[in-house]
């Protein structure tokens, strides 16, 4: 599920935005952070920029998230929940289908996907983030344990590291535009989807 961005808050006669009600302020701040993240990148994610985009005071985020790290950790947790939702329908189809879903999620949510793996910007010990991350991790383990064939020389952890590195590497290359360059030079006639399909066979 991709979280919808909020409609602009109505403006008062004086030109300032009307503050969000307490009941939806947390969601509004997360939506604003996500909007800035996807439009401008992680560098744009300051508390002032986020609260300004949400139309509230710079101190409004403190009761809900504590600080910027808390807010970004909550946003990353949402990302893992959405990744789990994207992976869940294809787990029984095996490694290839799961890998495709993983890369597709990254391509559709480049900023969020990048944040999810930025340990310098988030606190992985945050309970909600840790729980959501563990859920997706368990899904990947389930796929690997369900593989009919696995090289005898590899442990489950080794197999997982190899497969995860493969799909994650493709995701990062896609986000950074390197796969588009590869398509332009060597993949004439192929779509990005077809290139990823070919790479994961």
C-alpha positions in Angstrom: 0.0 0.0 0.0 1.4 3.4 -1.0 0.5 6.0 1.5 -1.4 8.8 -0.1 -0.1 12.4 0.3 -2.4 14.7 2.2 -4.3 17.5 0.4 -2.9 21.0 1.1 -4.3 22.4 4.3 -6.7 25.3 3.9 -5.1 28.7 4.4 -6.3 31.4 6.8 -7.0 35.0 5.6 -3.5 35.9 6.8 -1.9 33.4 4.6 -0.7 30.9 7.1 -1.8 27.2 7.0 -4.3 25.9 9.4 -2.7 23.5 11.9 -3.6 19.9 11.7 -5.8 18.5 14.4 -4.0 16.3 16.9 -5.6 13.1 15.7 -3.9 13.2 12.3 -0.8 15.2 12.9 1.4 12.1 13.1 0.2 10.8 9.8 0.5 14.3 8.2 4.1 14.6 9.3 5.0 11.1 7.9 3.3 12.0 4.6 5.2 15.3 4.4 8.5 13.5 5.2 7.7 10.9 2.5 6.8 13.5 -0.1 10.1 15.5 0.5 12.0 12.2 0.5 10.8 11.1 -2.9 10.9 14.6 -4.4 14.2 15.9 -3.0 16.0 13.0 -1.4 17.3 12.3 2.1 19.2 15.6 2.3 16.0 17.5 2.4 14.7 15.7 5.5 15.1 18.2 8.2 12.5 18.7 11.0 11.9 22.3 9.9 11.3 21.3 6.3 9.0 18.5 7.2 6.9 20.5 9.7 6.8 23.5 7.3 5.5 21.2 4.5 2.8 19.8 6.9 1.8 23.4 7.9 2.7 23.2 11.6 5.2 24.6 13.9 8.8 23.2 14.0 8.1 21.8 17.5 5.0 19.9 16.5 6.9 16.7 15.7 8.5 16.3 19.2 5.5 14.8 21.0 5.1 12.2 18.3 8.6 11.2 17.3 11.0 12.9 19.8 13.5 14.0 17.1 14.3 13.7 13.4 15.8 10.2 13.9 12.5 9.0 15.5 10.4 10.4 12.6 12.7 8.8 10.0 12.7 5.5 11.8 8.9 5.5 11.8 8.9 6.2 8.1 11.4 3.4 7.5 9.2 1.1 9.5 6.3 2.0 7.2 8.6 1.1 4.3 9.3 -2.4 5.6 5.6 -2.9 6.2 4.9 -2.0 2.6 7.7 -4.2 1.3 6.3 -7.1 3.3 2.9 -6.4 1.7 4.5 -6.5 -1.7 6.4 -9.7 -1.0 3.6 -11.6 0.7 1.5 -12.5 -2.4 4.5 -14.0 -4.3 6.4 -15.9 -1.6 4.9 -19.3 -2.6 6.0 -18.6 -6.2 9.7 -18.8 -5.2 12.9 -16.9 -5.4 12.5 -15.4 -8.8 9.1 -13.9 -8.2 10.1 -12.7 -4.7 13.2 -11.1 -6.2 11.2 -9.3 -8.9 8.8 -8.0 -6.3 11.7 -6.7 -4.2 13.3 -4.8 -7.1 9.9 -3.5 -8.3 9.2 -2.1 -4.8 12.6 -0.3 -4.8 12.0 1.2 -8.3 8.5 2.5 -7.3 9.7 3.9 -4.0 13.4 4.9 -4.5 13.6 7.4 -1.7 11.8 5.2 0.9 13.8 2.1 -0.1 17.1 4.0 0.3 16.1 5.3 3.7 15.3 1.8 4.9 18.9 0.9 4.6 20.5 4.1 5.9 21.7 3.2 9.4 23.1 6.7 9.8 19.6 8.2 9.5 17.4 5.8 11.4 17.5 3.9 14.7 17.1 0.2 14.0 16.3 -0.5 17.7 13.1 1.4 17.5 10.4 -1.3 18.4 8.1 -0.7 15.4 11.0 -0.5 12.9 12.6 -3.6 14.4 9.4 -5.6 14.2 8.6 -4.6 10.6 12.2 -5.3 9.5 12.1 -8.7 11.2 8.9 -9.6 9.4 10.5 -9.0 5.9 13.6 -10.8 7.0 11.5 -13.8 8.0 9.9 -13.8 4.6 13.2 -13.9 2.8 14.3 -16.8 5.1 11.0 -18.6 4.3 11.7 -18.4 0.5 15.2 -19.7 0.9 14.2 -22.6 3.1 11.5 -23.5 0.6 14.0 -23.8 -2.3 14.0 -27.3 -3.7 17.6 -27.1 -4.7 20.5 -25.3 -2.8 24.1 -25.8 -3.4 25.4 -28.3 -0.8 28.5 -26.2 -0.1 26.4 -23.2 1.0 24.8 -22.8 4.4 21.3 -21.2 4.6 22.9 -18.0 5.6 25.4 -18.1 2.7 22.6 -18.8 0.2 20.5 -16.0 1.7 23.5 -13.5 1.5 24.1 -14.4 -2.1 20.5 -14.1 -3.2 19.8 -10.9 -1.2 23.0 -9.3 -2.5 21.9 -10.1 -6.0 18.4 -8.6 -5.8 19.5 -5.7 -3.6 22.3 -4.8 -5.9 19.9 -4.8 -8.9 17.6 -2.6 -6.9 20.3 -0.1 -6.1 21.6 -0.1 -9.6 18.1 0.6 -10.9 17.5 3.4 -8.4 20.8 5.1 -9.3 20.1 4.9 -13.0 22.9 2.5 -13.9 20.5 -0.1 -15.4 19.0 2.6 -17.6 22.5 3.3 -18.9 23.1 -0.4 -19.5 19.9 -0.6 -21.5 20.9 2.4 -23.6 24.2 0.9 -24.5 23.6 -2.9 -24.6 19.9 -3.6 -24.1 18.3 -2.0 -27.1 14.7 -3.0 -27.3 14.5 -4.2 -23.7 12.5 -2.6 -20.9 13.9 -2.2 -17.4 11.5 -4.9 -16.3 12.8 -7.3 -18.9 16.4 -6.6 -17.9 15.7 -7.4 -14.3 13.8 -10.5 -15.3 16.8 -11.7 -17.3 19.3 -10.8 -14.6 17.3 -12.9 -12.0 16.9 -16.0 -14.1 
